[in-house]
Amino acid sequence: MTETAPVAPTAPVAVVTGASTGIGEATARRLRGEGWTVYAVARREDRLAALAEETGVIAAACDITVEAEVTALRDRVLAEQGRVDALLNISGGARGTDRVGDAKDEDWAWMYEVNVLGTMRLTRAFLPALRENGEGTVLNLTSLAAQRAYEGGGGYNAAKFAEHAMTEALRLEEVEHNLRVIEIAPGLVHTPEFSLNRLGGDAEAADRVYAGVEKPLTSDDVARVCVFAVTLPHHVDLDLVTIKPVAQAAPHKVIRR
Ligand SMILES: NC(=O)c1ccc[n+]([C@@H]2O[C@H](COP(=O)([O-])OP(=O)(O)OC[C@H]3O[C@@H](n4cnc5c(N)ncnc54)[C@H](OP(=O)(O)O)[C@@H]3O)[C@@H](O)[C@H]2O)c1
């Protein structure tokens, strides 16, 4: 090798939250398939370990509502890789379908903790390294629920609208650091746990969410869009992508056969 020969390129490094199931897992899997070094983040270590074994992602158990765990994750990634190229904030979710008049404090607090504060904590922790990178990316997985409210959606709408607002503020604040900020906002996605968790483990009620919809989005449909957005040349920013199944013309209009 001559002195001027280029250093062998190292794989870009991503931190993907929500990687134990659904959209996050599918995204971690696909990004790894593109040759990235992927830290797969969620609380359930057993699921992350299985994904690591199967795909070669790095399992990194972390509760994003606990500051010390987020700091430890950041320190680990930087100690092992010395850099981070992309942070994909996919952890999140909904609890309950109560109308505002019946809202349960604990459900609303949970939705804020995970969707809003969790996303903020990860972003804050990794921001210095993303700035230093010079071509960093943050992708936040919000929702159609971040754009249109619906009856029984108040708590989730409020949390996802907040996550959307934070995403816009971040884009404005960090453009001087060349940070690319992407928001992906899916409609109806048939993932294994989202509706089950929202509806307190009631499997029949969860099935009714997707009943008669021939082709709701799958985790992998959304993962493809996330990975496409993150692997585009860095100066191209898909700053807000709304992705719905064709059968869902609007949040309130879903064709069921
Ligand atoms: N499914 C839909 O229709 C839909 C539509 C639009 C947007 N979304 C959004 O898409 C994202 C993924 O949802 P999904 O449907 O794929 O599945 P999901 O079952 O809701 O998955 C949620 C993920 O978040 C992780 N998580 C929850 N609390 C956490 C915590 N305290 N710390 C770290 N990770 C935590 C979970 O992992 P652990 O339990 O292992 O921690 C899991 O991997 C969410 O932000 C959701 O709001 C979903």
The ligand as a MOL file (V3000), in Angstrom:
LIG
                    3D

  0  0  0     0  0            999 V3000
M  V30 BEGIN CTAB
M  V30 COUNTS 48 52 0 0 0
M  V30 BEGIN ATOM
M  V30 1 N -47.7610 -0.9370 14.1240 0
M  V30 2 C -48.2930 0.1690 13.6610 0
M  V30 3 O -49.4280 0.1890 13.1350 0
M  V30 4 C -47.5130 1.4580 13.7140 0
M  V30 5 C -47.9340 2.5110 12.9110 0
M  V30 6 C -47.2400 3.7000 12.9430 0
M  V30 7 C -46.1660 3.8560 13.7870 0
M  V30 8 N -45.7750 2.8270 14.5850 0 CHG=1
M  V30 9 C -44.6110 3.0330 15.4530 0
M  V30 10 O -43.5990 2.1610 15.0270 0
M  V30 11 C -42.7030 1.8770 16.0980 0
M  V30 12 C -42.5220 0.3690 16.2020 0
M  V30 13 O -43.7680 -0.2420 16.4120 0
M  V30 14 P -44.0630 -1.7560 15.9890 0
M  V30 15 O -45.4690 -1.7790 15.5350 0
M  V30 16 O -42.9700 -2.2640 15.1540 0 CHG=-1
M  V30 17 O -43.9620 -2.6490 17.2950 0
M  V30 18 P -44.1530 -2.5900 18.7960 0
M  V30 19 O -44.5780 -3.8900 19.2200 0
M  V30 20 O -45.0070 -1.4750 19.2240 0
M  V30 21 O -42.6190 -2.3880 19.2220 0
M  V30 22 C -42.1960 -1.4800 20.0910 0
M  V30 23 C -40.6940 -1.6050 20.2550 0
M  V30 24 O -40.2840 -0.6170 21.1930 0
M  V30 25 C -39.4650 -1.2510 22.1570 0
M  V30 26 N -39.5890 -0.5620 23.4420 0
M  V30 27 C -40.7080 -0.3270 24.1500 0
M  V30 28 N -40.4020 0.2640 25.3110 0
M  V30 29 C -39.0540 0.3990 25.3320 0
M  V30 30 C -38.1410 0.9040 26.2660 0
M  V30 31 N -38.5430 1.4210 27.4490 0
M  V30 32 N -36.8280 0.8790 25.9730 0
M  V30 33 C -36.4020 0.3730 24.8000 0
M  V30 34 N -37.2070 -0.1150 23.8620 0
M  V30 35 C -38.5370 -0.1120 24.1450 0
M  V30 36 C -39.9730 -2.6770 22.2480 0
M  V30 37 O -38.9590 -3.5360 22.7290 0
M  V30 38 P -38.8910 -4.1710 24.1950 0
M  V30 39 O -40.3000 -4.4440 24.6200 0
M  V30 40 O -38.0740 -5.4000 23.9980 0
M  V30 41 O -38.2070 -3.1390 25.0030 0
M  V30 42 C -40.2640 -2.9560 20.7850 0
M  V30 43 O -39.0890 -3.3730 20.1390 0
M  V30 44 C -43.3190 2.5310 17.3280 0
M  V30 45 O -42.7110 3.7810 17.5360 0
M  V30 46 C -44.7750 2.7290 16.9210 0
M  V30 47 O -45.3710 3.7760 17.6560 0
M  V30 48 C -46.4190 1.6180 14.5680 0
M  V30 END ATOM
M  V30 BEGIN BOND
M  V30 1 1 1 2
M  V30 2 2 2 3
M  V30 3 1 2 4
M  V30 4 1 4 5
M  V30 5 2 4 48
M  V30 6 2 5 6
M  V30 7 1 6 7
M  V30 8 2 7 8
M  V30 9 1 8 9
M  V30 10 1 8 48
M  V30 11 1 9 10
M  V30 12 1 9 46
M  V30 13 1 10 11
M  V30 14 1 11 12
M  V30 15 1 11 44
M  V30 16 1 12 13
M  V30 17 1 13 14
M  V30 18 2 14 15
M  V30 19 1 14 16
M  V30 20 1 14 17
M  V30 21 1 17 18
M  V30 22 2 18 19
M  V30 23 1 18 20
M  V30 24 1 18 21
M  V30 25 1 21 22
M  V30 26 1 22 23
M  V30 27 1 23 24
M  V30 28 1 23 42
M  V30 29 1 24 25
M  V30 30 1 25 26
M  V30 31 1 25 36
M  V30 32 1 26 27
M  V30 33 1 26 35
M  V30 34 2 27 28
M  V30 35 1 28 29
M  V30 36 1 29 30
M  V30 37 2 29 35
M  V30 38 1 30 31
M  V30 39 2 30 32
M  V30 40 1 32 33
M  V30 41 2 33 34
M  V30 42 1 34 35
M  V30 43 1 36 37
M  V30 44 1 36 42
M  V30 45 1 37 38
M  V30 46 2 38 39
M  V30 47 1 38 40
M  V30 48 1 38 41
M  V30 49 1 42 43
M  V30 50 1 44 45
M  V30 51 1 44 46
M  V30 52 1 46 47
M  V30 END BOND
M  V30 END CTAB
M  END
